[in-house]
Amino acid sequence: MLLFFSNLEELKVDDCEAIEKIISDDDEISEARCISLKSLKLHYLPELVHIWEGPQAKVLFEYIEVYDCPQLKQIFEDSELKQTLKKIRADKDWWNGLEWEEPAVGSYFEAIFKEGKE
């Protein structure tokens, strides 16, 4: 399934009460190492735990938006993402509850975090 995402630039998942992960792909990851996804919007996904489960491909997000996803405690921590990600929009409570493998990465992303919806 990952191969189908290789040319997708924007993904919005909205109002899916039972979804636990957005992308889970162990088999095709080697076929699509770089994904063109620039914008990811996640709204009202109360059971979402993972954006990506399994080996991570290179995803060069420019924008991430997260609202009403209380179980999502981690986002990508790719060092290359620091070069492309321009803005993160989310609820302040969600942002404050994120768990970072490396606190320095969280500090970096704090500078591009914006509270509230556009």
TORGU-780264 format. One line per 10 residues: number of its first residue (from 1); for each residue x, y, z of N, C-alpha, C, CB. Coordinates in steps of 0.1 Angstrom, whole numbers. Glycine has a CB too. Layout:
NUM) X/Y/Z/X/Y/Z/X/Y/Z/X/Y/Z ~ ...
This chain:
1) 8/-12/0/0/0/0/9/13/0/-9/0/12 ~ 20/12/6/29/24/7/32/29/-7/41/20/14 ~ 34/20/-16/37/24/-30/27/34/-36/39/12/-39 ~ 15/33/-32/4/42/-37/5/56/-31/-9/36/-34 ~ 12/57/-20/14/70/-13/26/78/-19/16/68/1 ~ 34/72/-28/47/78/-32/45/92/-39/54/69/-41 ~ 34/94/-46/32/107/-52/21/116/-46/28/105/-67 ~ 15/111/-35/5/119/-27/12/130/-20/-2/110/-17 ~ 7/143/-22/13/154/-15/5/159/-3/13/166/-25 ~ -8/156/-2/-15/160/10/-24/148/15/-24/172/7
11) -24/146/28/-32/135/33/-40/141/45/-24/123/37 ~ -53/140/44/-62/145/56/-70/133/60/-71/157/51 ~ -70/130/73/-78/119/79/-86/126/89/-69/107/85 ~ -99/125/88/-109/133/96/-120/124/101/-114/145/88 ~ -123/125/114/-135/119/120/-135/104/118/-147/125/114 ~ -125/97/122/-125/82/122/-122/77/136/-113/77/112 ~ -133/74/143/-132/71/157/-124/59/161/-146/69/163 ~ -123/49/152/-116/37/156/-102/35/150/-124/25/152 ~ -97/44/142/-84/42/135/-73/43/145/-83/52/124 ~ -64/34/145/-52/34/154/-39/38/148/-51/20/161
21) -38/36/135/-26/40/128/-29/44/114/-16/28/127 ~ -22/53/108/-24/59/95/-18/50/84/-19/73/94 ~ -5/47/86/2/39/76/10/28/84/13/48/68 ~ 8/16/79/15/4/84/19/-4/73/6/-4/94 ~ 32/-5/70/37/-12/59/51/-17/61/36/-4/46 ~ 53/-30/63/66/-35/64/71/-41/51/65/-46/75 ~ 62/-45/42/66/-52/30/71/-44/19/55/-61/25 ~ 65/-33/16/68/-24/4/77/-13/8/55/-20/-2 ~ 81/-12/20/89/0/24/102/2/15/93/-1/38 ~ 108/-9/11/120/-8/2/117/-3/-12/127/-21/2
31) 104/-4/-16/100/0/-29/97/15/-30/88/-8/-34 ~ 95/21/-19/91/35/-19/98/42/-7/76/37/-18 ~ 111/44/-8/119/50/2/116/65/5/133/48/-1 ~ 112/72/-6/109/86/-4/95/89/-8/119/95/-13 ~ 88/96/0/74/99/-2/72/114/-3/65/93/10 ~ 64/118/-13/62/132/-16/52/139/-7/57/133/-30 ~ 48/133/4/38/138/13/43/151/19/33/128/23 ~ 36/162/16/41/175/22/32/180/33/41/186/11 ~ 19/176/33/10/181/43/2/169/49/0/191/37 ~ 2/168/62/-6/158/69/-15/165/79/4/148/77
41) -28/162/78/-38/168/87/-46/156/93/-48/177/79 ~ -46/156/106/-52/146/114/-62/152/123/-42/137/122 ~ -75/150/122/-86/156/129/-95/146/135/-94/166/121 ~ -98/147/148/-108/138/155/-105/123/152/-122/142/152 ~ -94/119/157/-90/105/157/-87/100/171/-78/102/147 ~ -97/98/179/-95/96/194/-87/83/197/-108/95/200 ~ -86/73/188/-79/61/191/-65/60/184/-87/49/187 ~ -62/71/176/-49/71/169/-37/70/178/-48/83/160 ~ -29/60/176/-17/59/184/-4/61/176/-16/44/190 ~ -4/57/163/8/59/154/4/66/141/14/45/152
51) 12/75/137/11/80/123/17/69/114/19/94/122 ~ 28/64/118/35/54/109/39/43/118/47/61/102 ~ 36/30/114/41/19/122/49/10/112/29/11/128 ~ 61/6/117/70/-1/109/82/7/105/63/-7/96 ~ 90/2/96/102/10/91/97/23/85/111/2/82 ~ 104/34/88/100/47/82/107/50/69/102/58/92 ~ 99/54/60/105/59/47/109/74/49/95/57/35 ~ 115/80/40/118/94/40/106/102/36/131/97/31 ~ 100/109/46/89/117/44/93/132/47/76/113/52 ~ 91/140/37/96/154/38/84/164/40/104/158/26
61) 78/162/52/66/171/55/70/185/55/60/166/68 ~ 61/194/51/62/208/53/53/213/64/60/216/40 ~ 42/206/65/31/210/74/24/198/81/20/219/66 ~ 22/199/94/15/188/101/5/195/110/25/180/110 ~ -8/190/109/-19/196/117/-25/184/125/-29/203/108 ~ -27/186/138/-32/175/146/-43/181/156/-21/168/154 ~ -55/176/156/-66/181/165/-74/169/170/-75/191/158 ~ -76/168/183/-85/158/188/-79/144/186/-99/159/183 ~ -66/142/188/-60/129/187/-52/127/200/-50/129/175 ~ -60/124/211/-54/124/225/-44/112/227/-64/123/235
71) -45/101/220/-37/89/222/-24/90/214/-44/77/218 ~ -23/100/205/-11/101/197/0/109/205/-14/109/183 ~ 10/102/209/20/108/218/33/111/212/22/99/230 ~ 35/106/199/48/108/193/45/112/178/57/96/194 ~ 54/120/173/54/123/158/68/120/153/50/138/155 ~ 70/121/140/83/118/134/94/126/141/83/121/119 ~ 105/119/143/117/126/148/129/125/139/120/120/162 ~ 127/125/126/137/124/116/145/137/116/131/121/103 ~ 158/137/116/166/149/116/164/156/103/181/145/118 ~ 162/149/92/160/156/79/146/163/79/160/145/68
81) 137/159/87/124/166/88/126/180/93/115/158/97 ~ 136/182/101/139/196/106/142/206/95/151/196/116 ~ 147/200/84/151/209/72/138/213/64/161/202/63 ~ 128/204/64/116/207/55/104/212/63/113/194/48 ~ 102/207/75/90/211/82/90/226/86/88/202/95 ~ 79/233/81/78/247/83/68/251/94/74/254/70 ~ 58/242/96/48/246/106/41/233/111/37/255/100 ~ 38/233/125/30/223/131/19/231/138/38/215/142 ~ 6/227/135/-5/233/141/-13/222/149/-15/240/131 ~ -16/226/162/-23/216/170/-28/223/183/-13/205/174
91) -35/215/191/-40/219/204/-28/220/213/-51/210/210 ~ -27/230/221/-16/232/231/-15/220/240/-17/245/238 ~ -26/215/245/-26/204/255/-19/191/248/-40/201/260 ~ -23/189/236/-17/177/229/-2/180/227/-24/176/215 ~ 2/191/223/16/194/221/24/192/234/18/209/216 ~ 19/197/245/25/196/258/26/181/262/18/204/268 ~ 18/173/257/18/159/261/26/150/253/4/154/262 ~ 32/155/242/41/147/233/53/141/241/45/155/221 ~ 57/129/237/68/123/243/79/122/232/65/108/248 ~ 91/128/235/102/129/225/113/119/229/107/143/225
101) 118/112/220/129/103/222/142/111/225/132/94/210 ~ 143/123/218/154/132/220/148/146/223/163/133/208 ~ 149/151/236/143/164/239/148/175/230/146/167/253 ~ 160/175/225/165/185/216/156/187/204/179/183/213 ~ 151/175/199/142/176/187/129/183/190/140/161/182 ~ 124/180/202/111/187/206/114/202/207/107/181/219 ~ 125/205/213/128/220/214/129/227/200/141/222/222 ~ 135/220/191/136/225/177/122/228/171/144/216/168 ~ 113/218/173/100/219/167/91/229/174/93/205/167 ~ 94/231/187/87/241/194/86/255/187/93/243/208
111) 97/258/180/98/271/173/89/272/162/113/273/168 ~ 84/261/156/75/262/144/61/258/148/80/253/133 ~ 59/255/161/45/251/166/36/263/167/46/244/179 ~ 24/262/162/14/272/163/1/266/169/10/279/149 ~ -4/272/179/-16/267/186/-29/272/178/-17/272/200 ~ -39/263/178/-52/267/172/-53/263/157/-54/281/173 ~ -65/263/153/-68/259/139/-66/271/130/-82/254/138 ~ -63/268/117/-62/279/107/-75/283/102/-53/274/95
